[in-house]
Amino acid sequence: GRFRDPDYLIDLWQEKKVLTNIIRLAGDQPAAFLLTRDLEISDLGVLGHTLTTCETLGKAAQLWKTYSPLLLGQMICSDLQPARNELHVVFTEMAALGPLLSFCVEESLMFGKLIGESLLKTPFAFSRLSVTYPQPTYYRIYEELLKCPVEFNAKINRITIAGPTATDHTGQPDTELHEVCLKQCERVREKASSSQPWASRVRDLLARNSTPINLDDVAN
């Protein structure tokens, strides 16, 4: 029914319920990794097309941070932090996710890998990954996909990339097409905001807030 409608949007609490059901049904399977395994950047809709027109990896990351919460329902903020000879990506909860955290971090990891490698046409070289949640039963898939050491129960959710860098160019970006795609992203965001004004305002608040907010607190 409504889930076949490409314009149908779910709110924050419906999304939380959907993710909870996915994790429950997956059992010990790595749900986020399995769901993103065969994705292509074109599967990300207008946002994916806009990302392909970005000039650098850093600009693509900023675009993702701006639009992915509302257009794709991302509940993790991915911040690029350039450092000497490497690049850190810090994953921050936009709302306190509790048992959903591992799924959302894993999903963000795979989206970032997909987008970066698609734009630059080269594999990422990951140095290390730190996550704040306990080691899952399927922990070996982390090293298989990322090919780097992984620390669980760490103090921060962060992956370190040895290459490429945020300033690496994506090839031959199309400035005119980029502006067209960007305007479409804005139209979609405005439509979402007008159809669900309060939910959109809450999501924007979560995206701007530096401290994770508990969704149940917002609901109350």
TORSENU-935640 format. One record per residue (C-alpha): x, y, z; residue in three letters; residue number from 1. Coordinates in Angstrom, 1 decimal, always signed. Example, Ala and Ser with C-alpha at 12.3 -4.5 7.8 and 13.67 -1.06 7.14 Angstrom:
REM residues 2
+--------+--------+--------+-----+-----+
|      X |      Y |      Z |   r |   k |
+--------+--------+--------+-----+-----+
|  +12.3 |   -4.5 |   +7.8 | Ala |   1 |
|  +13.7 |   -1.1 |   +7.1 | Ser |   2 |
+--------+--------+--------+-----+-----+
This chain:
REM residues 220
+--------+--------+--------+-----+-----+
|      X |      Y |      Z |   r |   k |
+--------+--------+--------+-----+-----+
|   +0.0 |   +0.0 |   +0.0 | Gly |   1 |
|   +1.5 |   +3.2 |   +1.2 | Arg |   2 |
|   +5.1 |   +1.9 |   +1.3 | Phe |   3 |
|   +4.9 |   +1.5 |   -2.5 | Arg |   4 |
|   +4.3 |   +5.3 |   -2.8 | Asp |   5 |
|   +7.7 |   +7.0 |   -3.5 | Pro |   6 |
|   +6.4 |  +10.2 |   -1.9 | Asp |   7 |
|   +5.3 |   +8.5 |   +1.4 | Tyr |   8 |
|   +7.4 |   +9.6 |   +4.4 | Leu |   9 |
|   +7.6 |   +8.0 |   +7.8 | Ile |  10 |
|   +8.3 |  +10.0 |  +10.9 | Asp |  11 |
|  +11.1 |   +9.5 |  +13.5 | Leu |  12 |
|   +9.2 |   +7.1 |  +15.7 | Trp |  13 |
|   +7.9 |   +5.0 |  +12.8 | Gln |  14 |
|  +11.5 |   +4.8 |  +11.6 | Glu |  15 |
|  +12.7 |   +3.7 |  +15.0 | Lys |  16 |
|  +10.0 |   +0.9 |  +15.0 | Lys |  17 |
|  +10.9 |   -0.2 |  +11.5 | Val |  18 |
|  +14.6 |   -0.5 |  +12.5 | Leu |  19 |
|  +13.7 |   -2.4 |  +15.7 | Thr |  20 |
|  +11.7 |   -4.9 |  +13.6 | Asn |  21 |
|  +14.5 |   -5.3 |  +11.1 | Ile |  22 |
|  +17.0 |   -6.1 |  +13.8 | Ile |  23 |
|  +14.6 |   -8.5 |  +15.6 | Arg |  24 |
|  +13.9 |  -10.4 |  +12.4 | Leu |  25 |
|  +17.6 |  -10.5 |  +11.4 | Ala |  26 |
|  +18.6 |  -12.2 |  +14.6 | Gly |  27 |
|  +22.3 |  -12.8 |  +14.6 | Asp |  28 |
|  +22.7 |  -11.7 |  +11.0 | Gln |  29 |
|  +24.5 |   -8.4 |  +10.2 | Pro |  30 |
|  +21.3 |   -6.6 |   +8.9 | Ala |  31 |
|  +22.8 |   -3.2 |   +8.1 | Ala |  32 |
|  +25.7 |   -4.8 |   +6.1 | Phe |  33 |
|  +23.4 |   -7.1 |   +4.3 | Leu |  34 |
|  +20.9 |   -4.4 |   +3.3 | Leu |  35 |
|  +23.6 |   -2.1 |   +2.0 | Thr |  36 |
|  +25.9 |   -4.7 |   +0.4 | Arg |  37 |
|  +24.6 |   -4.5 |   -3.2 | Asp |  38 |
|  +23.6 |   -0.9 |   -3.2 | Leu |  39 |
|  +24.8 |   +1.5 |   -5.9 | Glu |  40 |
|  +25.0 |   +5.3 |   -5.5 | Ile |  41 |
|  +22.1 |   +5.7 |   -8.0 | Ser |  42 |
|  +19.9 |   +3.8 |   -5.5 | Asp |  43 |
|  +20.1 |   +6.9 |   -3.2 | Leu |  44 |
|  +17.8 |   +8.8 |   -5.5 | Gly |  45 |
|  +18.2 |  +12.5 |   -6.1 | Val |  46 |
|  +20.7 |  +12.7 |   -3.3 | Leu |  47 |
|  +22.8 |  +10.0 |   -5.0 | Gly |  48 |
|  +22.7 |  +11.9 |   -8.3 | His |  49 |
|  +23.7 |  +15.1 |   -6.6 | Thr |  50 |
|  +26.6 |  +13.5 |   -4.8 | Leu |  51 |
|  +28.0 |  +12.3 |   -8.2 | Thr |  52 |
|  +28.3 |  +16.0 |   -9.3 | Thr |  53 |
|  +30.3 |  +17.1 |   -6.3 | Cys |  54 |
|  +33.8 |  +18.5 |   -7.0 | Glu |  55 |
|  +35.6 |  +16.8 |   -4.0 | Thr |  56 |
|  +35.1 |  +14.1 |   -1.4 | Leu |  57 |
|  +34.8 |  +16.8 |   +1.3 | Gly |  58 |
|  +32.0 |  +18.6 |   -0.5 | Lys |  59 |
|  +30.2 |  +15.3 |   -1.0 | Ala |  60 |
|  +30.5 |  +14.6 |   +2.7 | Ala |  61 |
|  +29.0 |  +18.0 |   +3.6 | Gln |  62 |
|  +26.1 |  +17.4 |   +1.2 | Leu |  63 |
|  +25.5 |  +14.0 |   +2.7 | Trp |  64 |
|  +25.5 |  +15.6 |   +6.2 | Lys |  65 |
|  +23.0 |  +18.3 |   +5.2 | Thr |  66 |
|  +20.4 |  +16.2 |   +3.3 | Tyr |  67 |
|  +20.7 |  +12.5 |   +4.4 | Ser |  68 |
|  +18.8 |  +12.9 |   +7.7 | Pro |  69 |
|  +15.5 |  +14.1 |   +6.0 | Leu |  70 |
|  +15.9 |  +12.6 |   +2.5 | Leu |  71 |
|  +17.2 |   +9.2 |   +3.6 | Leu |  72 |
|  +16.3 |   +9.1 |   +7.3 | Gly |  73 |
|  +19.9 |   +8.9 |   +8.6 | Gln |  74 |
|  +20.0 |   +9.1 |  +12.4 | Met |  75 |
|  +23.8 |   +9.3 |  +12.5 | Ile |  76 |
|  +25.8 |  +12.5 |  +11.7 | Cys |  77 |
|  +29.1 |  +11.8 |   +9.9 | Ser |  78 |
|  +31.7 |  +14.4 |  +10.4 | Asp |  79 |
|  +34.9 |  +14.5 |   +8.4 | Leu |  80 |
|  +37.9 |  +15.7 |  +10.4 | Gln |  81 |
|  +41.1 |  +16.0 |   +8.4 | Pro |  82 |
|  +44.3 |  +15.2 |  +10.3 | Ala |  83 |
|  +47.9 |  +14.9 |   +9.3 | Arg |  84 |
|  +48.3 |  +12.2 |   +6.6 | Asn |  85 |
|  +44.9 |  +10.8 |   +7.4 | Glu |  86 |
|  +41.2 |  +11.5 |   +7.6 | Leu |  87 |
|  +38.9 |  +10.8 |  +10.6 | His |  88 |
|  +35.2 |  +10.3 |  +10.3 | Val |  89 |
|  +33.3 |  +10.6 |  +13.6 | Val |  90 |
|  +29.8 |   +9.2 |  +13.9 | Phe |  91 |
|  +27.5 |  +11.0 |  +16.3 | Thr |  92 |
|  +24.0 |  +10.0 |  +17.3 | Glu |  93 |
|  +21.5 |  +12.7 |  +16.3 | Met |  94 |
|  +19.2 |  +11.1 |  +18.9 | Ala |  95 |
|  +20.1 |   +8.6 |  +21.6 | Ala |  96 |
|  +19.6 |   +5.4 |  +19.7 | Leu |  97 |
|  +20.1 |   +2.8 |  +22.4 | Gly |  98 |
|  +20.1 |   -0.8 |  +20.9 | Pro |  99 |
|  +19.7 |   +0.8 |  +17.4 | Leu | 100 |
|  +23.2 |   +2.4 |  +17.6 | Leu | 101 |
|  +25.2 |   -0.5 |  +16.1 | Ser | 102 |
|  +22.8 |   -0.9 |  +13.1 | Phe | 103 |
|  +22.9 |   +2.9 |  +12.4 | Cys | 104 |
|  +26.7 |   +3.1 |  +12.6 | Val | 105 |
|  +27.2 |   +0.0 |  +10.4 | Glu | 106 |
|  +24.8 |   +1.6 |   +7.9 | Glu | 107 |
|  +26.7 |   +4.9 |   +7.9 | Ser | 108 |
|  +30.0 |   +3.0 |   +7.5 | Leu | 109 |
|  +28.7 |   +1.3 |   +4.4 | Met | 110 |
|  +27.1 |   +4.4 |   +2.9 | Phe | 111 |
|  +30.3 |   +6.3 |   +3.4 | Gly | 112 |
|  +32.3 |   +3.5 |   +1.7 | Lys | 113 |
|  +29.9 |   +3.3 |   -1.1 | Leu | 114 |
|  +29.8 |   +7.0 |   -1.8 | Ile | 115 |
|  +33.5 |   +7.7 |   -1.5 | Gly | 116 |
|  +34.6 |   +4.7 |   -3.6 | Glu | 117 |
|  +32.0 |   +5.4 |   -6.2 | Ser | 118 |
|  +33.0 |   +9.1 |   -6.6 | Leu | 119 |
|  +36.8 |   +8.5 |   -6.6 | Leu | 120 |
|  +36.8 |   +5.2 |   -8.4 | Lys | 121 |
|  +39.3 |   +3.8 |   -5.9 | Thr | 122 |
|  +39.0 |   +1.7 |   -2.7 | Pro | 123 |
|  +39.3 |   +3.4 |   +0.7 | Phe | 124 |
|  +42.3 |   +2.4 |   +2.8 | Ala | 125 |
|  +41.0 |   +2.2 |   +6.4 | Phe | 126 |
|  +43.5 |   +2.3 |   +9.3 | Ser | 127 |
|  +41.3 |   +1.5 |  +12.2 | Arg | 128 |
|  +37.7 |   +1.6 |  +13.5 | Leu | 129 |
|  +36.5 |   +2.4 |  +17.0 | Ser | 130 |
|  +32.9 |   +1.9 |  +18.1 | Val | 131 |
|  +31.2 |   +2.4 |  +21.5 | Thr | 132 |
|  +29.0 |   -0.7 |  +21.5 | Tyr | 133 |
|  +29.9 |   -4.3 |  +22.4 | Pro | 134 |
|  +31.3 |   -6.8 |  +19.9 | Gln | 135 |
|  +28.5 |   -8.5 |  +17.9 | Pro | 136 |
|  +28.4 |  -12.2 |  +17.1 | Thr | 137 |
|  +29.2 |  -11.3 |  +13.4 | Tyr | 138 |
|  +32.2 |   -9.1 |  +14.3 | Tyr | 139 |
|  +34.5 |  -10.8 |  +11.7 | Arg | 140 |
|  +32.5 |   -9.1 |   +8.9 | Ile | 141 |
|  +33.9 |   -5.8 |  +10.0 | Tyr | 142 |
|  +37.5 |   -6.8 |   +9.2 | Glu | 143 |
|  +36.4 |   -8.6 |   +6.0 | Glu | 144 |
|  +34.7 |   -5.5 |   +4.6 | Leu | 145 |
|  +36.9 |   -2.7 |   +6.1 | Leu | 146 |
|  +40.2 |   -4.6 |   +6.2 | Lys | 147 |
|  +41.4 |   -2.8 |   +9.4 | Cys | 148 |
|  +41.6 |   -3.4 |  +13.1 | Pro | 149 |
|  +38.3 |   -2.8 |  +15.0 | Val | 150 |
|  +38.0 |   -1.8 |  +18.7 | Glu | 151 |
|  +34.6 |   -2.4 |  +20.4 | Phe | 152 |
|  +33.5 |   -0.8 |  +23.6 | Asn | 153 |
|  +35.6 |   +2.2 |  +22.7 | Ala | 154 |
|  +35.0 |   +5.8 |  +23.9 | Lys | 155 |
|  +34.1 |   +7.1 |  +20.4 | Ile | 156 |
|  +32.5 |   +6.0 |  +17.1 | Asn | 157 |
|  +35.2 |   +6.8 |  +14.6 | Arg | 158 |
|  +36.9 |   +5.4 |  +11.5 | Ile | 159 |
|  +40.3 |   +6.5 |  +10.3 | Thr | 160 |
|  +41.1 |   +6.6 |   +6.6 | Ile | 161 |
|  +44.7 |   +6.5 |   +5.3 | Ala | 162 |
|  +43.6 |   +7.5 |   +1.8 | Gly | 163 |
|  +42.1 |   +9.2 |   +0.0 | Pro | 164 |
|  +41.7 |  +12.7 |   +1.5 | Thr | 165 |
|  +38.8 |  +15.1 |   +1.7 | Ala | 166 |
|  +40.4 |  +17.4 |   -1.0 | Thr | 167 |
|  +40.7 |  +14.6 |   -3.5 | Asp | 168 |
|  +38.8 |  +15.5 |   -6.7 | His | 169 |
|  +36.1 |  +13.3 |   -8.1 | Thr | 170 |
|  +37.1 |  +13.7 |  -11.7 | Gly | 171 |
|  +35.2 |  +16.1 |  -13.9 | Gln | 172 |
|  +32.3 |  +17.5 |  -11.9 | Pro | 173 |
|  +29.4 |  +19.1 |  -13.8 | Asp | 174 |
|  +28.7 |  +22.4 |  -12.1 | Thr | 175 |
|  +25.6 |  +23.1 |  -14.0 | Glu | 176 |
|  +24.1 |  +19.7 |  -13.3 | Leu | 177 |
|  +25.1 |  +20.0 |   -9.7 | His | 178 |
|  +23.0 |  +23.1 |   -9.3 | Glu | 179 |
|  +20.0 |  +21.5 |  -10.9 | Val | 180 |
|  +20.3 |  +18.4 |   -8.6 | Cys | 181 |
|  +20.8 |  +20.6 |   -5.6 | Leu | 182 |
|  +17.6 |  +22.5 |   -6.3 | Lys | 183 |
|  +15.8 |  +19.2 |   -6.6 | Gln | 184 |
|  +17.2 |  +18.1 |   -3.2 | Cys | 185 |
|  +15.8 |  +21.4 |   -1.8 | Glu | 186 |
|  +12.4 |  +20.8 |   -3.4 | Arg | 187 |
|  +12.2 |  +17.3 |   -1.9 | Val | 188 |
|  +13.3 |  +18.6 |   +1.5 | Arg | 189 |
|  +10.7 |  +21.5 |   +1.4 | Glu | 190 |
|   +8.0 |  +19.0 |   +0.3 | Lys | 191 |
|   +8.9 |  +16.8 |   +3.2 | Ala | 192 |
|   +8.9 |  +19.7 |   +5.6 | Ser | 193 |
|   +5.5 |  +20.9 |   +4.4 | Ser | 194 |
|   +3.9 |  +17.4 |   +4.5 | Ser | 195 |
|   +5.3 |  +16.7 |   +8.0 | Gln | 196 |
|   +6.2 |  +20.1 |   +9.4 | Pro | 197 |
|   +6.6 |  +19.1 |  +13.1 | Trp | 198 |
|   +8.5 |  +15.9 |  +12.4 | Ala | 199 |
|  +10.8 |  +17.8 |  +10.0 | Ser | 200 |
|  +11.4 |  +20.5 |  +12.6 | Arg | 201 |
|  +12.3 |  +17.8 |  +15.2 | Val | 202 |
|  +14.7 |  +16.1 |  +12.8 | Arg | 203 |
|  +16.4 |  +19.4 |  +11.9 | Asp | 204 |
|  +16.7 |  +20.1 |  +15.7 | Leu | 205 |
|  +18.4 |  +16.7 |  +16.2 | Leu | 206 |
|  +20.7 |  +17.4 |  +13.3 | Ala | 207 |
|  +21.8 |  +20.7 |  +14.7 | Arg | 208 |
|  +22.1 |  +19.6 |  +18.4 | Asn | 209 |
|  +25.6 |  +18.6 |  +19.5 | Ser | 210 |
|  +24.3 |  +16.4 |  +22.4 | Thr | 211 |
|  +22.2 |  +13.3 |  +21.5 | Pro | 212 |
|  +18.6 |  +13.7 |  +22.5 | Ile | 213 |
|  +16.5 |  +10.7 |  +23.6 | Asn | 214 |
|  +13.6 |  +10.2 |  +21.2 | Leu | 215 |
|  +11.3 |   +9.2 |  +24.1 | Asp | 216 |
|  +12.1 |  +12.5 |  +25.8 | Asp | 217 |
|  +11.2 |  +14.4 |  +22.7 | Val | 218 |
|   +7.9 |  +12.4 |  +22.5 | Ala | 219 |
|   +7.1 |  +13.2 |  +26.0 | Asn | 220 |
+--------+--------+--------+-----+-----+
